[in-house]
Amino acid sequence: MTDHTSPNDGRYRPATGALASFARKCASHPRRVLGIWFVTTLALIALVVVAHGTLVNEFKLPGSDTQRATDLLESKFPAQNGSALTFVFKAADGQTITSPKSKAAIDQIIGLAKKEQHASRTTSPFDKGNISKTKRVGFFDQSFSKQSWDLSWTETKALMDKSQAIAAKAGLNLQFTGDAPTAPPSTGSSEIFGLLAGLIVLLFLFRALVPTFIPLIFAVIAVASAFMLLFLAAAVININTITPIIASMIGLGVGIDYSLFIVTRFRQLLHDGLSPREAAAGAAATAGRAVIFAGITVAISITGLFAIGLQFITVMGIGGALGVLTAVILANTLLPAVLAMLGHKIDRGGMRLPQADESFEGQQTTPIARWGRFVTRRAPAVFIVSLVLALLLATPALKVRLGAADAGTAPTSNTTRQAYDILSDKKDGFGPGFTSPITVVVRGDKAQSDKVYNALKAQTGSKGDIVFVSPPFANKAGDVSIINSYSKFSPQDAKTDDLVSLLRDKVVPATGVTAYVTGQNAAFTDIGNQILDRLPWFLLFIIGVTVVLLTMAFRSLVIAIKAALTTLLSAFVGFGVLVGVVQLGHGMGILGLDRTGPIEAFVPPIAFAILFGLSMDYEVFLMSRVREEHVRGKATRRALTDGIAGVGRVIVAAALIMSSVFFAFTIGDDRVTKEFGLLLGIAILTDALLVRMTMVPALLTMLGERSWLIPRWLDKALPNLTVEPPGTIEHDVPAVTREPQPEPEPA
């Protein structure tokens, strides 16, 4: 393919270095690059078909009572170490579940459950304690010898459907709870809504179809590639069902953002007179370099979750990092090739709207350029107002309560929510604590299990907060027993957590028997304790690595520390809004929630790691352009205004797209996914619009040339890493001055 560099009055110096050379090769041989990617994709598909793994919701909590109980059941009582399906019945008004018609239907359903593959133990609603005082509500448990991920959801769903049909004929309302009836979490149409939001923002930004669809297509390819890698990894390690959702959420966001950044730079270079090949190579060598740096920062930040020491959290981080890395690789290999092939066709598909002038002169007339000049002219006032606003939004985070939200916060259409409402009803049901028992696993003979049972019974009635204790159920050898106790309070009530602590710290130890307190509340208590214990190391790793990388990239300790502190502020704003909505209930109906609850203990560290990485995208995109202008000789204030003019529209568009992708995940049924979507969506908007495009330029304007300070010893010790090297259009600029004069508004 013949390609000649277009004349540009000698203002363009081709970028040099390994990345520039690689980018130029991709742009010069686009068909070869397309062929390599096609073969690679086919190979990945073939590997997934042959060697894919299964998603496994296994949560190991090393050193905890919960894990000790799990290990003991697995070795001594495997029949009770699997999943459980609870059948919850409610008779119609004026009827009871003990009537002949109801009893016949329930007996028929019990017969079906016992025949189910992997069924290990089936109780009866007519056992002691399984029927409410009004006899309108009852339940029985179906235990399986395998965990939910080893059970066929299709077979479990068929059992549920057949049972509901039998119950309906007898006038019974049958719903299900437990972990066995849990279908794999689905985001529904979240990805579609996220892509539609991205389509709208990109159309408004580019005002042409071709550049609009390129980032969307590349994001979909990046997510699909990440999914294939995840399912290959699932054959080797345990990957839980929420990990693909995290990978999809992050992959779509960064996939669009990274492609958008490079496509925008490509169009700018084309409009400044470069040939398609040189524009593609130049965009990949400059904007692509920033994408690589941002992507590595995101991946390091997310994988920093290993410092928490919980495998399921680490795996979520790996899944998110895969979504980022596939987006980075695609953006720096396949995208330059596609852009070089398209050339000036990149502007096709115009929508009869005025086309934006992407040249340097045109950038100075945009609204975002005027905003940059406004912020730098009134820096002290802008900084104070933006800081106060951020702190006000973050205030609810001080009231955060970490724990486990119960099924009462699920959508009312969900069978587990309906079962919860039936069981927890104080009139006809058993009370709120009956929906999630506090389980005690006893290592010992009948005498020892009876001793623990009696100790738990002593906590019932007016003497304690337990309303009912089921008799011990032992294994065949009689050396391990299970005792279920039920709190007066709902599982998500803080008093239930206090009860767990009381049993662990005083009641059970006083018996002298080896026994472990487990269950949902106990597990989340163990998770929370582990996170709090390892939190300092987690923060030290993420913040420390980020500060070092940014100091290397921008040769400024001030820029790096500023980035870390402002990102922390954005995170607290996101947490503040999350607590205000989900826990305090302000506007929770917007998320499709009708009950408040605590924030799941594992959400903050995962969301923080993701946010800390993603916010570095905007930091790198903005400051790389500002530094590029500064090293050419512009004063800090002028570099800020020109940098904002050049890349500000892209940052705003990218933030709107990424936050829209996150917000789209709040429309699903899963509460945890809603929490991630809301927190990350708010935090990203805050970080890009309030922090990067407002607070940061104001702060750096006040600091002036001090923004670029770095101790000499540190400057010499750190490798010289640049984010955006020279090799773009040069413009006439004044020499650097410490106090630049106010610049006139462009006509």
N, C-alpha and C positions, 0 to 999 in steps of 0.2 A: 504494500500500500504506500503510495507516494504521499508524502506529507511535508509541507514547507511551513516554516514558522512565519506567521503573518507579521508584517512590519508594525512596530509600535514605538517608533521614534527612539529606539535604543533604550527604552525604559525597563526592559525585561532582562533579568539575568537568570538563566536556567538554574534550578536548584541542583545542588551537588550532594554526594553522599550515597550510601548504600540504598537507603529507602527511595531516593529520587531515581537512582538507576533502575531499581526493581519496578517502580511505578512506570517509568518510561518504557520498559520492556512489556509490561502488561498492556499499556496503551498502544504500543507498536505492533503487537501480535494478538489482537483481540480474539480471533477465531481459535487460536491455540488455547488461550485461557478458557474460553467457553467449552471447548472440547474436554479439557482437563476436569473442569467442574462437572460436566455431564457424566463422565466416567466415574468420578468420585461419588456422585450422588447415587448412581446405579449400584455401585459397590456397597454403599451404606445401606441401601434398601435391601439388598440381598443378604447382608449380614444380620440385619434386624429380623428378617423373615426366618433365618436359620437359627440364630443364637440370641434372640431377645429374652429378657428376664421378666419377672412379674413384680408389680408394685406391692410392697409389704409394709403394713402399718405396725412395725415393731418398735417400741420405745424402750430402750434400755437405760436404766438410771443406776449406774455403777455405785456400789457402796450404800445404797438406800434401803430402807425397810421394804419399799415396794419391790425392788429388784430381788431382795432376799426371799420375799414371799413367792415371787414368780419362779425363781430358780428352784425353790423347795417343791412347789406344785409340779413343776416340769419333771423333776426327778422322782418324786414319790406319789404324785397324784395326777398323772397326765390326763386322765379323763376329765378333770376339773380345770385344766389349764387352757382349755380352748375358749371359743366364743360362746355367748349365751344369747338366746332369743326369748324375750319375755312376752307372753300372750296376755293382754289386759282386756278384760270383759266388763261391759257395763250394760245392765238391763234397762229396758224402757221404763218410763214413769209407771209406778204401780206394779211393776214386775220385779222378780228377784232371779239371781243366777242359780238358785237352788230349786227352782220349779222343775217339774219333770221334763218339760220341753227344753228348757235351757240346759239342764244337766245332760240330757241325751245328746244335744249338739256339742257341748263341751267335751263329753267323753269321745265322740266321734273325732273331734279335732285333736285330742290327746293321742288317739290311735294313729292319726296321720303323722303327728310329730315324732312318735316313737319309731316309725318306719323310715324316717328320713336318714339318708346316708350320713355317717359320722355322728349320729345321735348317741350320747353317752348316758344321760340321766334326764328323766322327765318327772317333774313334780306334779301336783294337782291343785286346782283352785280350792278343793275341799280339804286340803291339809290345814292344820292349825295355823292361824295367822294369815291365811291367804284370802280370806273373805272379810269384807268390811262389815261394820256393825249393822248397817241397813240392809246388807246382803244384796245390794245392787251392783257392787263392784267386787271383782275377784281377779286373780292372776295365777299363772303357772309358768315355771321356767323350763326351757328346753336347753340343756347344755350339750355342747359339741366337743368332740375330742380334738378338733383342729381349730386353728385361728381363722378369723374371718377371711383373710386373704387366701387361705387354702380351701375355702368353701366356694361352691359355685353360687354366685349371686343369682343366676337364672333359676337354679333349683330352689334356693331360699325364697325368692320372690314368688315362685309357683306355689310353694307351701303356704305363704302368706295369703295369696289370692284365693286359693281353695278354702282355706280356713275362714276367711272373711265371708265368702259366699255361704258356707254352712251356717255361720253365726247370724248372718242377716236374715236367713229364713226363719230362725228362731227368735227374731226380734232383738238380737244382741249386737251391740256396737263393739267390734273387736279391733284393737290397735296394737302396735308392737313397739317395744323398746329394747335396749341392750345394744351390744356391738355387732351382732350377727346381721341384723336387718339393715345395716348401714350400706347403702349403695356407694360405689366409688364417687368421690366428690366431683361435681361437674360445674363448669363455669357458665354452662348454657350458651347464651348468645353474647357473652361479655366480649369475646375477641372480635365479633362482628361489629358490635357497637363501638369498640375502640378503634377499629379500622375506619368506620364511617366518620368518627370524629376527626381522625387524622386526615381523611380525604377532604373534609370541609376546610380545615385549617390550611392544608397544602394548596388547595384551589385558590383560597384567598391570597396566599403568599405568592404563588407562582403565576396564577391567572392563565395557566395553560395545562393541558391534560398530560402531556408526556412527562414533564418534570414532576408532576403530582403523583403519578402512579409508580414511578421508579422506587422511591423510598418505601411505599406500601408493599410492593412486590418483594423487595429485598428483605423487609422485616418478616414477611411470611416465610420466605426461604430460610432465614436465620432461625426462626422458631422451629420449623420442621426439622432442620438439621440438629438443633439442640435436643429435640424429642428423640430422634433416632439414637443419638449418643447416650441419652439417659436410659433408654430401654436396653441398649447394649451393656451399659454399666450395671443395670439391674440384675444382669446374669451373674455378676461378681459380688456386688454389695447390696444390702437392703436399702431400697429407696421407697419412701412413703408416698402415699397418693397425693399429698398436697404439693410435692416437689415440682411436678410438671406444671401446676398452676403458677407457682413462683417463677419458673423458667419462662412460661408463656407471658406472664405479666411484664417481666423485665425485658425479655427478648423482643417483644413487640415495641416497647418504648424505646429502647436503645437502638434497635434495628432501624426504626424510622428516623430517629434523631441523627445517628451517625451518617446514614445515607444522605439525609437532608443537608447536613453540614458540608459534605463533599460536593454534592450536586450544586449547591448555592455557590461555592467557590469556583467550580467549573464554569458556571454561567457568567460569573463576574470576570473571569479571565478571558472567556470568549468575547464578552462585550468590550473588554479592553484591547482587543485586537489580536489575540493569540490564535494559532491554528487549533483544531480539535485535539490533535495528538498532544501538543504541548500544554494545552489547557487541562486535559485529563491527567497528564503526568504532573503538572504543577499543582493541581488540586489535591492529588494523592500525596504529593511530597510535602505539602504544607498543611492543609486541613486534615489529610490522612494521618499525618504525624500526630496531630492533636488528638485524633480519634484513637490511635494506638495508645497514646499516653493515658487518655481518659479511660479507655477500656481496661488497661492493665491496672489502673488505680481502682476501678470498680471491682474487678475480679479479686484483687488482693484484699480489698475491704470486705467483700462478701465472704471469701474463704477464711477470713479472720475469725469466723464463727467457731472454728475448731478450738479456739481458746476457751470456749464455754465448757468443753469436755463432754458434750452430749452428742451421740452419734447422729440422732435424727435431725438435730439442728445443723450439724456440720454438713449433712447430706443436702439439706435445703440450700445451704450456701453454695455447695458444688453445683447444684442444678441451676441456680441463678447465674453463677459464673459461666456455665456452659452457654447460656443464652447470650451473654455479653461477648464471649470469645468468638462464637460463630458470627455474630454481627460484625465484629472488628475484622475478622479474616475476609468475609465477603466484601466489606466496604473497601478493603485495600488490595483486593485482587480482581474479583469479578467486576466490581463497579467501574474502575478506570477503563477496563476493556469495553464495557457497554457504552460508556460515555464517549470514548474515542470513536466507536462505530456510529453513534448517533450524530455526533458533531453538532452542527447548527440545527439539526432536526429536534434538538432538545427543547426548542421554543415552539414546536408545533402543537396544534390542538388549542389555539387561542380561543377565548370565550367572549370575544368582542368587548373585552374590558381593556382599559388603558394598561399597557405593559409597563412594569417597573423598570426604571433605568438602573442596571446593575453596575454601571461604571463608577469610578471613585467620585466623580463630580455628582452623579445622580444620588449616591448614598448620602451626601450631605444635606439633601433636601427632604429626607423622609421624616415622618413624625418621631421615630425612635431617635434619629440624630438630634432633633430639636429637644427631645427629652433629656438626652445626654448633656446638652449644653445648659439646660435648665438646672439639672442636678449639680453640675460643677460650678455654676454661678452662685447657687444658694446652698452650698455644701453643708455648712454647720446646721442650718435649720432643717434641711432634708434629712440629715443623719439623725438628729434628735427625734424628729417626728416618726421616722421609720423604726427606730429602736424602741420607742415607747409603744408603738402599735404592735410590734412583734412580742414584746414582753406581756402586754395585755392578753393577746391571743394564747400565750403559753401558760398563763396563770392556772387554768384548771388542771394542768399536769401535776400540780402540787397535791391534788386530792386523789391521785391514781391509786387504785387497789388492784393488785395482781391476784389472780385466782383462776377458777374454772367456772365458766358460765354453764348453767344446766340446760336441759332440754326445754325449759320454760321460756327460753329466749329464741327458740327456733320458730320459723314461720308456722302459722296456725294450720296450714294445709299439710304439714309434715306429720307422718304417723307417730314419730317419737314425741312430738309436741302434744298431740292429742292423747297419747298414752300418759304423758306427764300430767296433763290437766285432769284426766280421770283419776289417776292414783293420788294426786296431791289435793284433790277436793276435800275440804274438811268436813263437809256434810255427809256425802255418800262414799268418799274414798278413805284413804289412810292417813293423809297429811303430807306435807311437802317433802319430808325426809325419806319417804318410802321409795322415791324414784331412783335413788343412788345409795345403796347400802355401804356402810363402813365395814369392810371385811377384815376379820382377824384369822390368820393362818397359824395354827398351833402345831408345834413339833412335840409330840408326846402321846401317851396312851389315853384311854378314856378318862381316867381319874384326873389327868392334867388338863384335858380339854374341858371337863366339867368344872374345874377350878376357875378357868378363864371365863367360862360361860356364866358362872355365878357372880364373878366380879363385874361382868358387863351388866347382868341383871340388876345388880345393886345400884347401877346408874340410871335406872328407869324411874318413871313417875316423878314425884316431887323431889327425889334425891339427886336427880341428874337430868341430862338433856337427851337421853335415849328413850324412845317410846316403845321399842320392841326388839327382842333378841331371839333369833331363830336357834333351835337346838343344834348342837354340833353335828356335822356330817363328816364321817370318817372314810378314809380309803380302805381297801380290802385288808391291808396289813394292820390297820388300826393304829398306825404311828403318826398320822397327819390328819388333822381335822380342820374344817372350815366353819366359822361362825359369822353370820351376818347380823349386824346391829343397825338400827335405823334412828337417825337423828330427828329431833322435834322440828328442825329447821330445814329449809331447802338446801340443796347441795352448794349453791353459790352464796349462801349466807355466811358471813364471816364467823358466826357462832359455830357453824359446822366445822370450820377449820380449827377453831379453838377446842372443839370436842376431840378432833383427831389428835391434837397435841396433848390433851389431857390423857387420852388412852395410851399414847406412846410413852409419855414421860412419867406417869404415875400409876394408872390403873393396871395395865398389863405388867409392868416391872414388879409391882407389889405382889403378884401371884407367884413369882419365882419360876415361872414357866417360860420356856423359849417360844415366843409368839411374835408375829409381825403384823402390824396394822397396815392395811393396804386399801385399795379402792380409788375412785376418781379423785376425791379431795386429797387423800394421802399422796397420790402420784403427783398432783400439781403442787402440793407443798414441797415435795422432794425436788421437783423441777425448779421451783422458785428459789429454794435454798442453794441449789447448785449454781444457778445463774448469779445470785448475789455473791457467792463465794468467789466465782471466777470473773466477775464483772471488771475489777481493776485491771486484770491482765488483758481482757478483751479490749477495753478502751485504750490501754497503753499500746497494744499492737496496732489497732486501726489508726488512731490519731498519730502515733509515732511514725509509722510507715508513710502515712500521707504527708506529714510535715517534711520528712526527709525527701520524698519524691518531688514535692512542689518546690522545695528549696533548690534542689538540683536543676529543676526545669527552668525556674524563673530567676535564679541567682539572687534570691531575696528571702531572708528569714522573716521579714515583715509580712510579705505576701503569703507565705506558708502558714504562719501562725494566725493571721487574719482569716484565711480560708477555713482552718480548723474551728476557730471560735464561732464564725458566722454559720458554719454548717451545724454546729451544736445548737445554735439558736433556732435554725430552721427545723431541726428535729423536735425541739421542745414545743414549737408552735404546732407541729403535726400531732404530737402527743396530747397537747392541750385541747385541740379540737376533738380528737378521738375520745378523750375522757369526757368532755362536755356533752358529746352526742350519745355515746354508747353506755357510759357509766352514769352520767347525771341526767340523761334523757332529753337534752335540748335539741329538738328537731330530729329525734330518732326515727320518726315516721318516714322521713325522706329515704332512709336506708331500708325501709320495709320491716323495721323492728317495732314491737309493741311492748317490750319489757326491757328494763335496764339490767346490767350485770357487770361483773368485774372484767378487766382486760386479761386475756389469757397470758400466762406468765412468759411464754416463749415468744410472744409477738414483739415486745419492745427490742430485744437484742437483734432479732432477725431484721426487723424494719429499720433499725438504726444502721446496721451494716449495709443494707441495700441503699438507704438514703445517703449515707456518708459517701458511698461510692458514686451514686448517680449525681449528687450535687457537685462532685468534682468535675463532672462533664462540663457544666456551665462555667465553673471556675476556670477550667483549662481553655474552653472555647473563647471566653472573654479575655482572660489575661494573656493568652498566647497572641491574640490579635493586638492587644495593647502593647505588649512587649515588642512585638514585631514593629510597631510604629515607633516605640521609644528607642530601640537600638538604631533606628535610622536617623536619630538626632532630634526627635520631637520631645518637648518638655512633657512632664507627666500629665498635666491637664489636657494638653492638646492630643497626646497619645490616647487618653481616655475617651475624649469626644470622638476622635476618628475611629478608634477601636469599636466603640458602641455603634457608630454609624455603619461600620462595615459588617459587624456580626450581630448586632442587637436584634434585628428582625428575626434572624435565625434562632437565637436563644429564646425569644418570646414564643415563636411558633413551635419550637421543639418542646418547650415547657407546657404549652397548651395541649400539644399532642400527647406527651407522656402522661400528664395529669389526667387527660381524658381517658387514656387507656386504663389507668389505675381506677378512676371513678367508675368505669364501665364494669369493673369486677365487683362493685357493690350491689349490682342488680341480681346476683345469684342468691341462692338460698343459704349457702354456708356462712355462718356468722364470722368465722375466723377470716375467710376470704374478704368479707365486707370490711373487717377491721384493717386488714392490710391495704385494701384499696383506698379507704378513706384517709388513713394516716399518710400513706405515701403520696396520694393525690394532693392533699393540702400542703404537705411539706415541700413537694416539688414546686408548686405554684409560688409558695412563700419564698423558697430559695432563689428561684429564677427572677421573679418580678420585684419582690420587696428587698431581697438581699443583694443579688448579683447586679441587677440593673438600677438599683437605687442606693442602698446603704453603702455598698462597696465603692462605687465611684465617688460618692460624697466623702467617705473616709480617706480614700487615697488622694483626693484633691486637697484635703486639709493637710495631709502628710507631705504632699509634694514629692520632691526628689528623695525624701527620706523613705519613701515606699520601697526603694530598691536597696536598702541597707542590708549588708551581710558581713559578719566578722571576717577579717582577712584569713584567719586560720581555718575557718569553716569553708570559705570559698576555695582555698587550696586543697582542703581535704576531700571535698566532694567531687565526683566526676563531673565533667562539663557536659551537661545534657541540655539540648535545646529542643523546644517543642515545635516551633515554626522557624526554619532557617531562612536566610535570604533567598530570593529567587522569584520575586513577584514584581508587579508593576511598581516603579519608583515614582514618587511625586515630589515636587519642590516643597521643601519644608524648612522652617527657620531653625537655627541652631538652638540647642537646649539652653534654656535659661531657668534659673531657680524660681523666678516669679514671673510667669508668662502673663502678658497683657490680655485683658478681656478680648475675646474674638467676636467680631460682628456677626450678626445673624445673616445667613445667605439670603440673597434675594429670592 
